[in-house]
Amino acid sequence: MRNLTASALIAALSLGTPALVQAQGTSSQKTESQTPSAQSSPTIRSIQVIDVKELPPAVRSQVDDVVSRTSEEDLQSLRKSIDATPQAVSAIKAKGLNSSQVVAINIADGVLTIFAKTA
């Protein structure tokens, strides 16, 4: 299984629809000098959905740590962005889940990994 680090996990997002990712620690507010064309969205080539309870304990602990530092507002923003992305909704539904169970995402090398908690 791939090694994931806490810094690679992204729990706060919503630069706008359909842009899905914003790295933790950066402001989600736009300044007057920013325009939509100045922002770049990562290219998503594939989507995988992972239940947090299926992760190795060390990685699960990292995900839980990121989630514990994420505000409810950020989670709602994350889930709205996912709901606005048909491919993400389809991938989640294929696993028998819905966006309300999503707790974090990661984008690396064109792969959107969606982390969900089922219990």
TITI-601926 format. One record per residue (C-alpha): chain; x, y, z. Coordinates in nm, 4 decimals. Layout:
% residues N
node kette = A, u = X, v = Y, w = Z
...
***
This chain:
% residues 119
node kette = A, u = 0.0000, v = 0.0000, w = 0.0000
node kette = A, u = 0.1205, v = 0.3479, w = -0.0738
node kette = A, u = 0.2683, v = 0.5517, w = 0.2048
node kette = A, u = 0.0708, v = 0.8661, w = 0.2649
node kette = A, u = 0.1847, v = 1.1524, w = 0.4798
node kette = A, u = -0.0334, v = 1.3925, w = 0.6698
node kette = A, u = 0.1019, v = 1.6783, w = 0.4638
node kette = A, u = -0.0199, v = 1.5045, w = 0.1488
node kette = A, u = -0.3730, v = 1.4701, w = 0.2759
node kette = A, u = -0.5999, v = 1.7509, w = 0.1807
node kette = A, u = -0.9099, v = 1.8065, w = 0.3857
node kette = A, u = -0.9912, v = 2.1698, w = 0.3204
node kette = A, u = -1.0978, v = 2.2650, w = -0.0265
node kette = A, u = -1.3289, v = 2.4620, w = -0.2444
node kette = A, u = -1.1629, v = 2.7122, w = -0.4668
node kette = A, u = -1.4871, v = 2.7015, w = -0.6563
node kette = A, u = -1.6751, v = 2.4566, w = -0.8694
node kette = A, u = -1.5361, v = 2.2385, w = -1.0185
node kette = A, u = -1.1909, v = 2.3169, w = -0.8789
node kette = A, u = -1.1555, v = 2.0630, w = -0.6023
node kette = A, u = -0.8376, v = 2.1201, w = -0.4104
node kette = A, u = -0.6778, v = 2.3706, w = -0.1845
node kette = A, u = -0.3749, v = 2.2738, w = 0.0188
node kette = A, u = -0.4061, v = 2.2999, w = 0.3935
node kette = A, u = -0.2665, v = 2.6150, w = 0.5428
node kette = A, u = -0.3560, v = 2.8405, w = 0.2517
node kette = A, u = -0.6327, v = 3.0937, w = 0.2606
node kette = A, u = -0.9549, v = 3.0102, w = 0.0821
node kette = A, u = -1.0357, v = 3.3771, w = 0.0372
node kette = A, u = -0.9638, v = 3.5341, w = -0.2989
node kette = A, u = -0.7861, v = 3.8650, w = -0.3148
node kette = A, u = -0.8918, v = 4.1358, w = -0.5534
node kette = A, u = -0.5932, v = 4.0653, w = -0.7761
node kette = A, u = -0.6903, v = 3.7019, w = -0.8248
node kette = A, u = -0.9156, v = 3.6078, w = -1.1074
node kette = A, u = -1.0632, v = 3.2703, w = -1.1940
node kette = A, u = -0.8218, v = 3.2406, w = -1.4863
node kette = A, u = -0.5280, v = 3.2969, w = -1.2494
node kette = A, u = -0.6232, v = 2.9881, w = -1.0516
node kette = A, u = -0.5299, v = 2.6496, w = -1.1880
node kette = A, u = -0.7193, v = 2.3294, w = -1.1248
node kette = A, u = -0.5369, v = 2.0006, w = -1.1042
node kette = A, u = -0.6077, v = 1.7546, w = -1.3831
node kette = A, u = -0.7947, v = 1.4495, w = -1.2560
node kette = A, u = -0.7414, v = 1.1337, w = -1.4620
node kette = A, u = -0.8889, v = 0.8831, w = -1.2179
node kette = A, u = -1.0757, v = 0.8682, w = -0.8889
node kette = A, u = -1.0443, v = 0.6168, w = -0.6091
node kette = A, u = -1.2572, v = 0.5964, w = -0.2969
node kette = A, u = -1.1070, v = 0.4545, w = 0.0208
node kette = A, u = -1.2853, v = 0.3763, w = 0.3462
node kette = A, u = -1.0679, v = 0.5148, w = 0.6257
node kette = A, u = -1.1171, v = 0.1961, w = 0.8287
node kette = A, u = -0.9434, v = -0.0012, w = 0.5495
node kette = A, u = -0.6215, v = 0.2009, w = 0.5858
node kette = A, u = -0.3210, v = 0.0738, w = 0.7818
node kette = A, u = -0.3347, v = 0.2058, w = 1.1413
node kette = A, u = -0.0509, v = 0.4578, w = 1.0931
node kette = A, u = -0.2120, v = 0.6101, w = 0.7849
node kette = A, u = -0.5586, v = 0.6026, w = 0.9436
node kette = A, u = -0.4121, v = 0.7957, w = 1.2374
node kette = A, u = -0.2761, v = 1.0603, w = 0.9989
node kette = A, u = -0.6126, v = 1.0953, w = 0.8263
node kette = A, u = -0.7907, v = 1.1201, w = 1.1626
node kette = A, u = -0.5444, v = 1.3898, w = 1.2707
node kette = A, u = -0.6136, v = 1.5975, w = 0.9587
node kette = A, u = -0.9891, v = 1.5487, w = 0.9966
node kette = A, u = -0.9798, v = 1.6540, w = 1.3634
node kette = A, u = -0.8241, v = 1.9870, w = 1.2581
node kette = A, u = -1.0804, v = 2.0478, w = 0.9842
node kette = A, u = -1.3765, v = 2.2720, w = 1.0588
node kette = A, u = -1.7304, v = 2.1618, w = 0.9881
node kette = A, u = -1.7543, v = 2.4517, w = 0.7421
node kette = A, u = -1.4555, v = 2.3172, w = 0.5468
node kette = A, u = -1.6059, v = 1.9672, w = 0.5430
node kette = A, u = -1.9342, v = 2.1058, w = 0.4109
node kette = A, u = -1.7458, v = 2.2978, w = 0.1429
node kette = A, u = -1.5558, v = 1.9816, w = 0.0488
node kette = A, u = -1.8769, v = 1.7824, w = 0.0217
node kette = A, u = -2.0486, v = 2.0517, w = -0.1889
node kette = A, u = -1.7553, v = 2.0537, w = -0.4308
node kette = A, u = -1.7714, v = 1.6767, w = -0.4585
node kette = A, u = -2.1483, v = 1.6893, w = -0.5154
node kette = A, u = -2.0843, v = 1.9373, w = -0.7988
node kette = A, u = -1.8475, v = 1.6923, w = -0.9699
node kette = A, u = -2.0415, v = 1.4121, w = -1.1414
node kette = A, u = -1.7401, v = 1.1806, w = -1.1728
node kette = A, u = -1.6705, v = 1.2044, w = -0.7987
node kette = A, u = -2.0359, v = 1.1420, w = -0.7124
node kette = A, u = -2.0372, v = 0.8387, w = -0.9417
node kette = A, u = -1.7216, v = 0.6956, w = -0.7820
node kette = A, u = -1.8622, v = 0.7430, w = -0.4332
node kette = A, u = -2.1972, v = 0.5871, w = -0.5230
node kette = A, u = -2.0191, v = 0.2893, w = -0.6831
node kette = A, u = -1.8810, v = 0.2131, w = -0.3346
node kette = A, u = -2.2280, v = 0.2445, w = -0.1805
node kette = A, u = -2.1409, v = 0.5757, w = -0.0145
node kette = A, u = -2.2471, v = 0.9388, w = -0.0382
node kette = A, u = -2.0689, v = 1.2724, w = 0.0006
node kette = A, u = -2.1776, v = 1.3115, w = 0.3642
node kette = A, u = -1.9304, v = 1.0329, w = 0.4474
node kette = A, u = -1.6324, v = 1.2052, w = 0.2818
node kette = A, u = -1.3794, v = 1.3354, w = 0.5341
node kette = A, u = -1.0708, v = 1.4136, w = 0.3228
node kette = A, u = -0.9215, v = 1.4004, w = -0.0238
node kette = A, u = -0.5795, v = 1.3827, w = -0.1803
node kette = A, u = -0.4759, v = 1.4630, w = -0.5353
node kette = A, u = -0.1453, v = 1.3290, w = -0.6593
node kette = A, u = -0.0293, v = 1.2457, w = -1.0102
node kette = A, u = -0.3768, v = 1.2995, w = -1.1551
node kette = A, u = -0.5451, v = 1.0620, w = -0.9077
node kette = A, u = -0.8170, v = 1.1998, w = -0.6833
node kette = A, u = -0.8340, v = 0.9856, w = -0.3701
node kette = A, u = -1.1483, v = 1.0346, w = -0.1668
node kette = A, u = -1.1371, v = 0.9229, w = 0.1959
node kette = A, u = -1.4694, v = 0.8307, w = 0.3552
node kette = A, u = -1.5802, v = 0.7108, w = 0.6968
node kette = A, u = -1.8600, v = 0.4583, w = 0.7064
node kette = A, u = -1.8895, v = 0.4190, w = 1.0822
***
